[in-house]
Amino acid sequence: MAIAPDQQRKRLGRGEVLQEAPPAPVTALCNCLESIKRDWKQQGSMAGLWQEWPRLAGPLLAPHCRPLNIRQGVLIIGASHPQWRQALLYNRPQLLAALRAAGHDIKDLRIQQHHPGSTPKLESEASIWARHPSRIDVHGMAACQACGSPAPAGEMALWGRCGFCRRLQLADPPQSESNA
């Protein structure tokens, strides 16, 4: 059985009363983020490598290669073209030194050919917002068919009701005919 620390125990008559543990000291958000970054590096996480890759590989190599995986301390790097693979092989000692100097626990590098699939072009936030169904300046206003309240016409066209009625509709799962 564990014994509570002294600051959590309080004598009361013949016995002791346990008090709540004091809250952890407040730290700034930037300190928390730095702590997460340190943990990424120590645990051999790909997230830390992905974040620092442009700086570690340099502006010439980084666009043409990327870290793919870490297995037992061996970083697997994919190159987009045989010439870039060869450039990585030539720069292997410098890259390994840069990784270790940045605090990543990498024992060795394995460089392989990697043909990344074409990534779809993502829409900008502005173009998505320009046609968002809740924009009354674009779509206008209409009356909800379920509750009669004024609602953006884009919501009415999309769901046939206002956003509030749509939320109620989604909260109540449809009753199957066998349960009715």
Protein Blocks (a to p, Z undefined) as FASTA:
>chain_A
ZZddfklpccehjbccdddddddddddfklmmmmmmmmmmmnopaklmmmmmmmmnopkl
mmmgccfbdcehiacdddfbfklmmmmmmmmmmmmmmmmmnopacfbdcddddddddddd
dddfklmmmmgcklmklnopaddfklopacdfklmmmnopafklmmmmmmmccddfklZZ
